[in-house]
Structures are given as C-alpha cells and as structure tokens.
Amino acid sequence: DINQCIAIILQTQKGSDPQRPTFGSDIMKYADYPVNIAKANIIRETIDAITLWETRVKVNKTEVEIDGSSILIKVEWTLKSGKASGTAEVNL
C-alpha cells in the first residue's frame, strides 16, 4: 500500500536503520523551529524522501499542519503509471 510506505518513510529518522542509514527523513529535526521555517523545511524533506524512497509515485501536493506538539503531513500523490492517485496523512 502506497500510503503505508509513505508513512514508514516519513516516520523513520535518517540513521535509525543500520542496514540503510540514509533511509527515512529528517523531518523531526525541524520540530522546534518557528512554524513558518519548520513548514517549509518539512515540505522539502517530505518531497525529497518520497522521491528518493518511493519511486512508484509522483508527489502532487504537500501540506503541513503544526498544532502544538503534533505535526500532520498530507501528501497528494499519483502513480507514475497514471492509473491511481491518493492522499497519505501522516501524524508525527
């Protein structure tokens, strides 16, 4: 399932998988930044990580909502084959 794969990629911190040290994203690195700076960096990290690790999809849109201590990332994607699309929501 594409949504599950995207969630795993975004929830895994880079360096935490000893077999694949570059797998995942550095999203949590920006958790304590001011919201306007954090959102831009989280969007960039999200797109970079999905592009690298989930090669079956193209990211169409990414939205980030920061509410206190939670981060909600919404990713709209389309399969590169063009036959399916969807939205993954990941809570961090």
SEFIZA-3560 file (N, C-alpha, C; in Angstrom, 3 decimals):
REM SEFIZA-3560
<numar><xx>0.844</xx><yy>-1.178</yy><zz>0.000</zz><atom>N</atom></numar>
<numar><xx>0.000</xx><yy>0.000</yy><zz>0.000</zz><atom>CA</atom></numar>
<numar><xx>0.892</xx><yy>1.245</yy><zz>0.000</zz><atom>C</atom></numar>
<numar><xx>0.632</xx><yy>2.133</yy><zz>-0.927</zz><atom>N</atom></numar>
<numar><xx>1.452</xx><yy>3.338</yy><zz>-1.084</zz><atom>CA</atom></numar>
<numar><xx>1.396</xx><yy>4.217</yy><zz>0.167</zz><atom>C</atom></numar>
<numar><xx>0.201</xx><yy>4.413</yy><zz>0.709</zz><atom>N</atom></numar>
<numar><xx>0.079</xx><yy>5.279</yy><zz>1.893</zz><atom>CA</atom></numar>
<numar><xx>0.899</xx><yy>4.752</yy><zz>3.070</zz><atom>C</atom></numar>
<numar><xx>0.903</xx><yy>3.441</yy><zz>3.250</zz><atom>N</atom></numar>
<numar><xx>1.683</xx><yy>2.841</yy><zz>4.328</zz><atom>CA</atom></numar>
<numar><xx>3.181</xx><yy>3.046</yy><zz>4.087</zz><atom>C</atom></numar>
<numar><xx>3.628</xx><yy>2.881</yy><zz>2.862</zz><atom>N</atom></numar>
<numar><xx>5.043</xx><yy>3.078</yy><zz>2.540</zz><atom>CA</atom></numar>
<numar><xx>5.460</xx><yy>4.525</yy><zz>2.784</zz><atom>C</atom></numar>
<numar><xx>4.605</xx><yy>5.465</yy><zz>2.392</zz><atom>N</atom></numar>
<numar><xx>4.912</xx><yy>6.882</yy><zz>2.628</zz><atom>CA</atom></numar>
<numar><xx>4.995</xx><yy>7.157</yy><zz>4.120</zz><atom>C</atom></numar>
<numar><xx>4.070</xx><yy>6.610</yy><zz>4.893</zz><atom>N</atom></numar>
<numar><xx>4.093</xx><yy>6.810</yy><zz>6.345</zz><atom>CA</atom></numar>
<numar><xx>5.382</xx><yy>6.260</yy><zz>6.955</zz><atom>C</atom></numar>
<numar><xx>5.797</xx><yy>5.083</yy><zz>6.531</zz><atom>N</atom></numar>
<numar><xx>7.027</xx><yy>4.486</yy><zz>7.065</zz><atom>CA</atom></numar>
<numar><xx>8.232</xx><yy>5.351</yy><zz>6.728</zz><atom>C</atom></numar>
<numar><xx>8.293</xx><yy>5.846</yy><zz>5.508</zz><atom>N</atom></numar>
<numar><xx>9.410</xx><yy>6.702</yy><zz>5.094</zz><atom>CA</atom></numar>
<numar><xx>9.463</xx><yy>7.964</yy><zz>5.957</zz><atom>C</atom></numar>
<numar><xx>8.322</xx><yy>8.622</yy><zz>6.138</zz><atom>N</atom></numar>
<numar><xx>8.306</xx><yy>9.892</yy><zz>6.861</zz><atom>CA</atom></numar>
<numar><xx>8.483</xx><yy>9.727</yy><zz>8.371</zz><atom>C</atom></numar>
<numar><xx>8.061</xx><yy>8.592</yy><zz>8.913</zz><atom>N</atom></numar>
<numar><xx>8.172</xx><yy>8.362</yy><zz>10.355</zz><atom>CA</atom></numar>
<numar><xx>9.530</xx><yy>7.813</yy><zz>10.769</zz><atom>C</atom></numar>
<numar><xx>10.344</xx><yy>7.416</yy><zz>9.810</zz><atom>N</atom></numar>
<numar><xx>11.668</xx><yy>6.866</yy><zz>10.112</zz><atom>CA</atom></numar>
<numar><xx>12.710</xx><yy>7.970</yy><zz>10.027</zz><atom>C</atom></numar>
<numar><xx>13.432</xx><yy>8.167</yy><zz>11.119</zz><atom>N</atom></numar>
<numar><xx>14.503</xx><yy>9.170</yy><zz>11.121</zz><atom>CA</atom></numar>
<numar><xx>15.721</xx><yy>8.613</yy><zz>10.408</zz><atom>C</atom></numar>
<numar><xx>16.348</xx><yy>9.452</yy><zz>9.591</zz><atom>N</atom></numar>
<numar><xx>17.572</xx><yy>9.030</yy><zz>8.912</zz><atom>CA</atom></numar>
<numar><xx>18.589</xx><yy>8.563</yy><zz>9.944</zz><atom>C</atom></numar>
<numar><xx>19.268</xx><yy>7.482</yy><zz>9.629</zz><atom>N</atom></numar>
<numar><xx>20.282</xx><yy>6.942</yy><zz>10.524</zz><atom>CA</atom></numar>
<numar><xx>19.759</xx><yy>5.918</yy><zz>11.508</zz><atom>C</atom></numar>
<numar><xx>18.443</xx><yy>5.746</yy><zz>11.595</zz><atom>N</atom></numar>
<numar><xx>17.902</xx><yy>4.800</yy><zz>12.577</zz><atom>CA</atom></numar>
<numar><xx>17.832</xx><yy>3.368</yy><zz>12.043</zz><atom>C</atom></numar>
<numar><xx>17.981</xx><yy>3.167</yy><zz>10.745</zz><atom>N</atom></numar>
<numar><xx>18.015</xx><yy>1.827</yy><zz>10.160</zz><atom>CA</atom></numar>
<numar><xx>19.472</xx><yy>1.490</yy><zz>9.843</zz><atom>C</atom></numar>
<numar><xx>20.095</xx><yy>0.591</yy><zz>10.614</zz><atom>N</atom></numar>
<numar><xx>21.518</xx><yy>0.323</yy><zz>10.419</zz><atom>CA</atom></numar>
<numar><xx>21.859</xx><yy>-0.252</yy><zz>9.046</zz><atom>C</atom></numar>
<numar><xx>20.903</xx><yy>-0.941</yy><zz>8.411</zz><atom>N</atom></numar>
<numar><xx>21.158</xx><yy>-1.517</yy><zz>7.094</zz><atom>CA</atom></numar>
<numar><xx>21.030</xx><yy>-0.484</yy><zz>5.971</zz><atom>C</atom></numar>
<numar><xx>20.247</xx><yy>0.571</yy><zz>6.233</zz><atom>N</atom></numar>
<numar><xx>20.047</xx><yy>1.648</yy><zz>5.254</zz><atom>CA</atom></numar>
<numar><xx>20.127</xx><yy>2.977</yy><zz>5.985</zz><atom>C</atom></numar>
<numar><xx>21.318</xx><yy>3.473</yy><zz>6.270</zz><atom>N</atom></numar>
<numar><xx>21.457</xx><yy>4.685</yy><zz>7.088</zz><atom>CA</atom></numar>
<numar><xx>20.874</xx><yy>5.946</yy><zz>6.462</zz><atom>C</atom></numar>
<numar><xx>20.657</xx><yy>5.968</yy><zz>5.156</zz><atom>N</atom></numar>
<numar><xx>20.073</xx><yy>7.156</yy><zz>4.531</zz><atom>CA</atom></numar>
<numar><xx>18.561</xx><yy>7.029</yy><zz>4.341</zz><atom>C</atom></numar>
<numar><xx>17.970</xx><yy>5.896</yy><zz>4.766</zz><atom>N</atom></numar>
<numar><xx>16.530</xx><yy>5.701</yy><zz>4.628</zz><atom>CA</atom></numar>
<numar><xx>15.780</xx><yy>6.597</yy><zz>5.601</zz><atom>C</atom></numar>
<numar><xx>14.663</xx><yy>7.146</yy><zz>5.155</zz><atom>N</atom></numar>
<numar><xx>13.808</xx><yy>7.951</yy><zz>6.018</zz><atom>CA</atom></numar>
<numar><xx>13.921</xx><yy>9.425</yy><zz>5.699</zz><atom>C</atom></numar>
<numar><xx>13.631</xx><yy>10.244</yy><zz>6.718</zz><atom>N</atom></numar>
<numar><xx>13.653</xx><yy>11.692</yy><zz>6.534</zz><atom>CA</atom></numar>
<numar><xx>14.166</xx><yy>12.375</yy><zz>7.797</zz><atom>C</atom></numar>
<numar><xx>14.510</xx><yy>13.640</yy><zz>7.640</zz><atom>N</atom></numar>
<numar><xx>14.974</xx><yy>14.456</yy><zz>8.778</zz><atom>CA</atom></numar>
<numar><xx>13.888</xx><yy>15.423</yy><zz>9.243</zz><atom>C</atom></numar>
<numar><xx>12.636</xx><yy>15.031</yy><zz>9.109</zz><atom>N</atom></numar>
<numar><xx>11.521</xx><yy>15.916</yy><zz>9.462</zz><atom>CA</atom></numar>
<numar><xx>11.590</xx><yy>16.359</yy><zz>10.923</zz><atom>C</atom></numar>
<numar><xx>11.859</xx><yy>15.443</yy><zz>11.817</zz><atom>N</atom></numar>
<numar><xx>11.833</xx><yy>15.784</yy><zz>13.247</zz><atom>CA</atom></numar>
<numar><xx>12.931</xx><yy>16.762</yy><zz>13.641</zz><atom>C</atom></numar>
<numar><xx>13.920</xx><yy>16.925</yy><zz>12.800</zz><atom>N</atom></numar>
<numar><xx>14.974</xx><yy>17.904</yy><zz>13.060</zz><atom>CA</atom></numar>
<numar><xx>14.391</xx><yy>19.323</yy><zz>13.126</zz><atom>C</atom></numar>
<numar><xx>13.257</xx><yy>19.538</yy><zz>12.479</zz><atom>N</atom></numar>
<numar><xx>12.661</xx><yy>20.874</yy><zz>12.398</zz><atom>CA</atom></numar>
<numar><xx>11.496</xx><yy>21.081</yy><zz>13.367</zz><atom>C</atom></numar>
<numar><xx>11.259</xx><yy>20.141</yy><zz>14.258</zz><atom>N</atom></numar>
<numar><xx>10.119</xx><yy>20.213</yy><zz>15.177</zz><atom>CA</atom></numar>
<numar><xx>10.168</xx><yy>21.432</yy><zz>16.095</zz><atom>C</atom></numar>
<numar><xx>11.350</xx><yy>21.886</yy><zz>16.468</zz><atom>N</atom></numar>
<numar><xx>11.465</xx><yy>23.011</yy><zz>17.396</zz><atom>CA</atom></numar>
<numar><xx>11.724</xx><yy>24.346</yy><zz>16.705</zz><atom>C</atom></numar>
<numar><xx>11.696</xx><yy>24.366</yy><zz>15.385</zz><atom>N</atom></numar>
<numar><xx>11.895</xx><yy>25.611</yy><zz>14.643</zz><atom>CA</atom></numar>
<numar><xx>10.613</xx><yy>26.445</yy><zz>14.691</zz><atom>C</atom></numar>
<numar><xx>10.710</xx><yy>27.749</yy><zz>14.438</zz><atom>N</atom></numar>
<numar><xx>9.490</xx><yy>28.545</yy><zz>14.300</zz><atom>CA</atom></numar>
<numar><xx>8.614</xx><yy>27.959</yy><zz>13.185</zz><atom>C</atom></numar>
<numar><xx>7.309</xx><yy>28.057</yy><zz>13.332</zz><atom>N</atom></numar>
<numar><xx>6.368</xx><yy>27.376</yy><zz>12.442</zz><atom>CA</atom></numar>
<numar><xx>6.605</xx><yy>27.713</yy><zz>10.972</zz><atom>C</atom></numar>
<numar><xx>6.813</xx><yy>28.986</yy><zz>10.645</zz><atom>N</atom></numar>
<numar><xx>6.980</xx><yy>29.350</yy><zz>9.236</zz><atom>CA</atom></numar>
<numar><xx>8.234</xx><yy>28.731</yy><zz>8.631</zz><atom>C</atom></numar>
<numar><xx>9.292</xx><yy>28.596</yy><zz>9.392</zz><atom>N</atom></numar>
<numar><xx>10.526</xx><yy>27.964</yy><zz>8.911</zz><atom>CA</atom></numar>
<numar><xx>10.370</xx><yy>26.446</yy><zz>8.905</zz><atom>C</atom></numar>
<numar><xx>9.735</xx><yy>25.905</yy><zz>9.935</zz><atom>N</atom></numar>
<numar><xx>9.551</xx><yy>24.455</yy><zz>10.036</zz><atom>CA</atom></numar>
<numar><xx>8.723</xx><yy>23.919</yy><zz>8.875</zz><atom>C</atom></numar>
<numar><xx>7.624</xx><yy>24.594</yy><zz>8.545</zz><atom>N</atom></numar>
<numar><xx>6.747</xx><yy>24.103</yy><zz>7.476</zz><atom>CA</atom></numar>
<numar><xx>7.490</xx><yy>23.973</yy><zz>6.156</zz><atom>C</atom></numar>
<numar><xx>8.235</xx><yy>24.985</yy><zz>5.789</zz><atom>N</atom></numar>
<numar><xx>8.964</xx><yy>24.953</yy><zz>4.515</zz><atom>CA</atom></numar>
<numar><xx>9.980</xx><yy>23.810</yy><zz>4.494</zz><atom>C</atom></numar>
<numar><xx>10.693</xx><yy>23.619</yy><zz>5.585</zz><atom>N</atom></numar>
<numar><xx>11.697</xx><yy>22.557</yy><zz>5.646</zz><atom>CA</atom></numar>
<numar><xx>11.062</xx><yy>21.169</yy><zz>5.697</zz><atom>C</atom></numar>
<numar><xx>9.937</xx><yy>21.035</yy><zz>6.381</zz><atom>N</atom></numar>
<numar><xx>9.238</xx><yy>19.750</yy><zz>6.447</zz><atom>CA</atom></numar>
<numar><xx>8.695</xx><yy>19.371</yy><zz>5.070</zz><atom>C</atom></numar>
<numar><xx>8.158</xx><yy>20.342</yy><zz>4.353</zz><atom>N</atom></numar>
<numar><xx>7.677</xx><yy>20.071</yy><zz>2.991</zz><atom>CA</atom></numar>
<numar><xx>8.830</xx><yy>19.616</yy><zz>2.109</zz><atom>C</atom></numar>
<numar><xx>9.956</xx><yy>20.302</yy><zz>2.188</zz><atom>N</atom></numar>
<numar><xx>11.128</xx><yy>19.921</yy><zz>1.382</zz><atom>CA</atom></numar>
<numar><xx>11.598</xx><yy>18.523</yy><zz>1.738</zz><atom>C</atom></numar>
<numar><xx>11.733</xx><yy>18.232</yy><zz>3.033</zz><atom>N</atom></numar>
<numar><xx>12.172</xx><yy>16.901</yy><zz>3.478</zz><atom>CA</atom></numar>
<numar><xx>11.195</xx><yy>15.818</yy><zz>3.022</zz><atom>C</atom></numar>
<numar><xx>9.900</xx><yy>16.113</yy><zz>3.088</zz><atom>N</atom></numar>
<numar><xx>8.877</xx><yy>15.153</yy><zz>2.684</zz><atom>CA</atom></numar>
<numar><xx>9.016</xx><yy>14.810</yy><zz>1.202</zz><atom>C</atom></numar>
<numar><xx>9.100</xx><yy>15.821</yy><zz>0.371</zz><atom>N</atom></numar>
<numar><xx>9.210</xx><yy>15.595</yy><zz>-1.069</zz><atom>CA</atom></numar>
<numar><xx>10.508</xx><yy>14.872</yy><zz>-1.409</zz><atom>C</atom></numar>
<numar><xx>11.610</xx><yy>15.298</yy><zz>-0.806</zz><atom>N</atom></numar>
<numar><xx>12.902</xx><yy>14.653</yy><zz>-1.073</zz><atom>CA</atom></numar>
<numar><xx>12.880</xx><yy>13.175</yy><zz>-0.680</zz><atom>C</atom></numar>
<numar><xx>12.359</xx><yy>12.865</yy><zz>0.501</zz><atom>N</atom></numar>
<numar><xx>12.354</xx><yy>11.479</yy><zz>0.990</zz><atom>CA</atom></numar>
<numar><xx>11.445</xx><yy>10.588</yy><zz>0.143</zz><atom>C</atom></numar>
<numar><xx>10.266</xx><yy>11.086</yy><zz>-0.202</zz><atom>N</atom></numar>
<numar><xx>9.354</xx><yy>10.271</yy><zz>-1.009</zz><atom>CA</atom></numar>
<numar><xx>9.915</xx><yy>10.073</yy><zz>-2.412</zz><atom>C</atom></numar>
<numar><xx>10.493</xx><yy>11.110</yy><zz>-2.982</zz><atom>N</atom></numar>
<numar><xx>11.079</xx><yy>10.997</yy><zz>-4.318</zz><atom>CA</atom></numar>
<numar><xx>12.198</xx><yy>9.963</yy><zz>-4.342</zz><atom>C</atom></numar>
<numar><xx>13.000</xx><yy>9.938</yy><zz>-3.287</zz><atom>N</atom></numar>
<numar><xx>14.120</xx><yy>9.001</yy><zz>-3.221</zz><atom>CA</atom></numar>
<numar><xx>13.675</xx><yy>7.571</yy><zz>-2.934</zz><atom>C</atom></numar>
<numar><xx>12.748</xx><yy>7.384</yy><zz>-1.988</zz><atom>N</atom></numar>
<numar><xx>12.450</xx><yy>6.049</yy><zz>-1.488</zz><atom>CA</atom></numar>
<numar><xx>11.146</xx><yy>5.438</yy><zz>-1.986</zz><atom>C</atom></numar>
<numar><xx>10.254</xx><yy>6.215</yy><zz>-2.539</zz><atom>N</atom></numar>
<numar><xx>9.009</xx><yy>5.658</yy><zz>-3.084</zz><atom>CA</atom></numar>
<numar><xx>8.920</xx><yy>6.061</yy><zz>-4.550</zz><atom>C</atom></numar>
<numar><xx>9.660</xx><yy>5.329</yy><zz>-5.365</zz><atom>N</atom></numar>
<numar><xx>9.837</xx><yy>5.701</yy><zz>-6.767</zz><atom>CA</atom></numar>
<numar><xx>8.616</xx><yy>5.407</yy><zz>-7.630</zz><atom>C</atom></numar>
<numar><xx>7.599</xx><yy>4.765</yy><zz>-7.071</zz><atom>N</atom></numar>
<numar><xx>6.389</xx><yy>4.462</yy><zz>-7.852</zz><atom>CA</atom></numar>
<numar><xx>5.465</xx><yy>5.651</yy><zz>-8.005</zz><atom>C</atom></numar>
<numar><xx>5.672</xx><yy>6.709</yy><zz>-7.178</zz><atom>N</atom></numar>
<numar><xx>4.723</xx><yy>7.819</yy><zz>-7.175</zz><atom>CA</atom></numar>
<numar><xx>5.376</xx><yy>9.154</yy><zz>-7.513</zz><atom>C</atom></numar>
<numar><xx>4.518</xx><yy>10.074</yy><zz>-7.923</zz><atom>N</atom></numar>
<numar><xx>4.889</xx><yy>11.477</yy><zz>-8.119</zz><atom>CA</atom></numar>
<numar><xx>4.103</xx><yy>12.262</yy><zz>-7.080</zz><atom>C</atom></numar>
<numar><xx>4.776</xx><yy>13.127</yy><zz>-6.330</zz><atom>N</atom></numar>
<numar><xx>4.117</xx><yy>13.957</yy><zz>-5.330</zz><atom>CA</atom></numar>
<numar><xx>3.503</xx><yy>15.164</yy><zz>-6.031</zz><atom>C</atom></numar>
<numar><xx>2.187</xx><yy>15.328</yy><zz>-5.870</zz><atom>N</atom></numar>
<numar><xx>1.485</xx><yy>16.450</yy><zz>-6.489</zz><atom>CA</atom></numar>
<numar><xx>1.385</xx><yy>17.647</yy><zz>-5.563</zz><atom>C</atom></numar>
<numar><xx>1.167</xx><yy>17.377</yy><zz>-4.282</zz><atom>N</atom></numar>
<numar><xx>0.959</xx><yy>18.459</yy><zz>-3.314</zz><atom>CA</atom></numar>
<numar><xx>1.296</xx><yy>17.959</yy><zz>-1.921</zz><atom>C</atom></numar>
<numar><xx>1.883</xx><yy>18.827</yy><zz>-1.132</zz><atom>N</atom></numar>
<numar><xx>2.203</xx><yy>18.504</yy><zz>0.253</zz><atom>CA</atom></numar>
<numar><xx>1.751</xx><yy>19.648</yy><zz>1.144</zz><atom>C</atom></numar>
<numar><xx>1.020</xx><yy>19.319</yy><zz>2.192</zz><atom>N</atom></numar>
<numar><xx>0.573</xx><yy>20.312</yy><zz>3.170</zz><atom>CA</atom></numar>
<numar><xx>1.044</xx><yy>19.886</yy><zz>4.551</zz><atom>C</atom></numar>
<numar><xx>1.380</xx><yy>20.864</yy><zz>5.379</zz><atom>N</atom></numar>
<numar><xx>1.829</xx><yy>20.589</yy><zz>6.738</zz><atom>CA</atom></numar>
<numar><xx>1.001</xx><yy>21.428</yy><zz>7.699</zz><atom>C</atom></numar>
<numar><xx>0.477</xx><yy>20.783</yy><zz>8.734</zz><atom>N</atom></numar>
<numar><xx>-0.236</xx><yy>21.472</yy><zz>9.803</zz><atom>CA</atom></numar>
<numar><xx>0.497</xx><yy>21.195</yy><zz>11.106</zz><atom>C</atom></numar>
<numar><xx>0.873</xx><yy>22.253</yy><zz>11.804</zz><atom>N</atom></numar>
<numar><xx>1.563</xx><yy>22.114</yy><zz>13.085</zz><atom>CA</atom></numar>
<numar><xx>0.639</xx><yy>22.661</yy><zz>14.159</zz><atom>C</atom></numar>
<numar><xx>0.307</xx><yy>21.796</yy><zz>15.125</zz><atom>N</atom></numar>
<numar><xx>-0.608</xx><yy>22.172</yy><zz>16.196</zz><atom>CA</atom></numar>
<numar><xx>0.009</xx><yy>21.744</yy><zz>17.519</zz><atom>C</atom></numar>
<numar><xx>0.627</xx><yy>22.678</yy><zz>18.192</zz><atom>N</atom></numar>
<numar><xx>1.273</xx><yy>22.349</yy><zz>19.456</zz><atom>CA</atom></numar>
<numar><xx>2.410</xx><yy>21.381</yy><zz>19.255</zz><atom>C</atom></numar>
<numar><xx>2.256</xx><yy>20.171</yy><zz>19.768</zz><atom>N</atom></numar>
<numar><xx>3.329</xx><yy>19.182</yy><zz>19.678</zz><atom>CA</atom></numar>
<numar><xx>3.104</xx><yy>18.157</yy><zz>18.567</zz><atom>C</atom></numar>
<numar><xx>2.072</xx><yy>18.340</yy><zz>17.746</zz><atom>N</atom></numar>
<numar><xx>1.831</xx><yy>17.369</yy><zz>16.678</zz><atom>CA</atom></numar>
<numar><xx>2.037</xx><yy>18.001</yy><zz>15.306</zz><atom>C</atom></numar>
<numar><xx>2.492</xx><yy>17.170</yy><zz>14.392</zz><atom>N</atom></numar>
<numar><xx>2.711</xx><yy>17.580</yy><zz>13.014</zz><atom>CA</atom></numar>
<numar><xx>1.896</xx><yy>16.639</yy><zz>12.130</zz><atom>C</atom></numar>
<numar><xx>1.021</xx><yy>17.207</yy><zz>11.302</zz><atom>N</atom></numar>
<numar><xx>0.233</xx><yy>16.432</yy><zz>10.356</zz><atom>CA</atom></numar>
<numar><xx>0.716</xx><yy>16.773</yy><zz>8.954</zz><atom>C</atom></numar>
<numar><xx>1.099</xx><yy>15.748</yy><zz>8.208</zz><atom>N</atom></numar>
<numar><xx>1.574</xx><yy>15.929</yy><zz>6.841</zz><atom>CA</atom></numar>
<numar><xx>0.589</xx><yy>15.237</yy><zz>5.907</zz><atom>C</atom></numar>
<numar><xx>0.082</xx><yy>15.988</yy><zz>4.925</zz><atom>N</atom></numar>
<numar><xx>-0.819</xx><yy>15.440</yy><zz>3.913</zz><atom>CA</atom></numar>
<numar><xx>-0.083</xx><yy>15.456</yy><zz>2.579</zz><atom>C</atom></numar>
<numar><xx>-0.010</xx><yy>14.302</yy><zz>1.957</zz><atom>N</atom></numar>
<numar><xx>0.700</xx><yy>14.168</yy><zz>0.687</zz><atom>CA</atom></numar>
<numar><xx>-0.271</xx><yy>13.648</yy><zz>-0.367</zz><atom>C</atom></numar>
<numar><xx>-0.510</xx><yy>14.456</yy><zz>-1.392</zz><atom>N</atom></numar>
<numar><xx>-1.299</xx><yy>14.003</yy><zz>-2.533</zz><atom>CA</atom></numar>
<numar><xx>-0.332</xx><yy>13.434</yy><zz>-3.556</zz><atom>C</atom></numar>
<numar><xx>-0.606</xx><yy>12.218</yy><zz>-4.024</zz><atom>N</atom></numar>
<numar><xx>0.309</xx><yy>11.530</yy><zz>-4.932</zz><atom>CA</atom></numar>
<numar><xx>-0.457</xx><yy>10.900</yy><zz>-6.087</zz><atom>C</atom></numar>
<numar><xx>0.285</xx><yy>10.633</yy><zz>-7.148</zz><atom>N</atom></numar>
<numar><xx>-0.229</xx><yy>9.912</yy><zz>-8.311</zz><atom>CA</atom></numar>
<numar><xx>0.808</xx><yy>8.873</yy><zz>-8.699</zz><atom>C</atom></numar>
<numar><xx>0.350</xx><yy>7.673</yy><zz>-9.033</zz><atom>N</atom></numar>
<numar><xx>1.283</xx><yy>6.669</yy><zz>-9.534</zz><atom>CA</atom></numar>
<numar><xx>1.899</xx><yy>7.175</yy><zz>-10.835</zz><atom>C</atom></numar>
<numar><xx>3.164</xx><yy>6.896</yy><zz>-11.038</zz><atom>N</atom></numar>
<numar><xx>3.833</xx><yy>7.337</yy><zz>-12.261</zz><atom>CA</atom></numar>
<numar><xx>3.205</xx><yy>6.700</yy><zz>-13.492</zz><atom>C</atom></numar>
<numar><xx>2.572</xx><yy>5.544</yy><zz>-13.311</zz><atom>N</atom></numar>
<numar><xx>1.867</xx><yy>4.918</yy><zz>-14.420</zz><atom>CA</atom></numar>
<numar><xx>0.561</xx><yy>5.660</yy><zz>-14.729</zz><atom>C</atom></numar>
<numar><xx>0.151</xx><yy>6.549</yy><zz>-13.806</zz><atom>N</atom></numar>
<numar><xx>-1.037</xx><yy>7.360</yy><zz>-14.014</zz><atom>CA</atom></numar>
<numar><xx>-2.351</xx><yy>6.666</yy><zz>-13.755</zz><atom>C</atom></numar>
<numar><xx>-2.322</xx><yy>5.454</yy><zz>-13.231</zz><atom>N</atom></numar>
<numar><xx>-3.564</xx><yy>4.678</yy><zz>-13.067</zz><atom>CA</atom></numar>
<numar><xx>-4.239</xx><yy>4.851</yy><zz>-11.724</zz><atom>C</atom></numar>
<numar><xx>-3.566</xx><yy>5.462</yy><zz>-10.765</zz><atom>N</atom></numar>
<numar><xx>-4.179</xx><yy>5.626</yy><zz>-9.439</zz><atom>CA</atom></numar>
<numar><xx>-3.574</xx><yy>6.858</yy><zz>-8.773</zz><atom>C</atom></numar>
<numar><xx>-4.348</xx><yy>7.390</yy><zz>-7.820</zz><atom>N</atom></numar>
<numar><xx>-3.856</xx><yy>8.515</yy><zz>-7.031</zz><atom>CA</atom></numar>
<numar><xx>-4.450</xx><yy>8.392</yy><zz>-5.645</zz><atom>C</atom></numar>
<numar><xx>-3.927</xx><yy>9.176</yy><zz>-4.725</zz><atom>N</atom></numar>
<numar><xx>-4.413</xx><yy>9.115</yy><zz>-3.364</zz><atom>CA</atom></numar>
<numar><xx>-3.816</xx><yy>10.188</yy><zz>-2.506</zz><atom>C</atom></numar>
<numar><xx>-4.213</xx><yy>10.187</yy><zz>-1.243</zz><atom>N</atom></numar>
<numar><xx>-3.696</xx><yy>11.130</yy><zz>-0.262</zz><atom>CA</atom></numar>
<numar><xx>-3.260</xx><yy>10.354</yy><zz>0.965</zz><atom>C</atom></numar>
<numar><xx>-2.015</xx><yy>10.554</yy><zz>1.356</zz><atom>N</atom></numar>
<numar><xx>-1.497</xx><yy>9.930</yy><zz>2.578</zz><atom>CA</atom></numar>
<numar><xx>-1.460</xx><yy>10.991</yy><zz>3.662</zz><atom>C</atom></numar>
<numar><xx>-1.941</xx><yy>10.640</yy><zz>4.851</zz><atom>N</atom></numar>
<numar><xx>-1.875</xx><yy>11.527</yy><zz>6.003</zz><atom>CA</atom></numar>
<numar><xx>-0.982</xx><yy>10.862</yy><zz>7.054</zz><atom>C</atom></numar>
<numar><xx>0.017</xx><yy>11.593</yy><zz>7.501</zz><atom>N</atom></numar>
<numar><xx>0.979</xx><yy>11.051</yy><zz>8.458</zz><atom>CA</atom></numar>
<numar><xx>1.043</xx><yy>11.988</yy><zz>9.665</zz><atom>C</atom></numar>
<numar><xx>0.811</xx><yy>11.441</yy><zz>10.849</zz><atom>N</atom></numar>
<numar><xx>0.933</xx><yy>12.194</yy><zz>12.093</zz><atom>CA</atom></numar>
<numar><xx>2.274</xx><yy>11.914</yy><zz>12.742</zz><atom>C</atom></numar>
<numar><xx>2.952</xx><yy>12.962</yy><zz>13.131</zz><atom>N</atom></numar>
<numar><xx>4.225</xx><yy>12.812</yy><zz>13.825</zz><atom>CA</atom></numar>
<numar><xx>4.134</xx><yy>13.465</yy><zz>15.190</zz><atom>C</atom></numar>
//
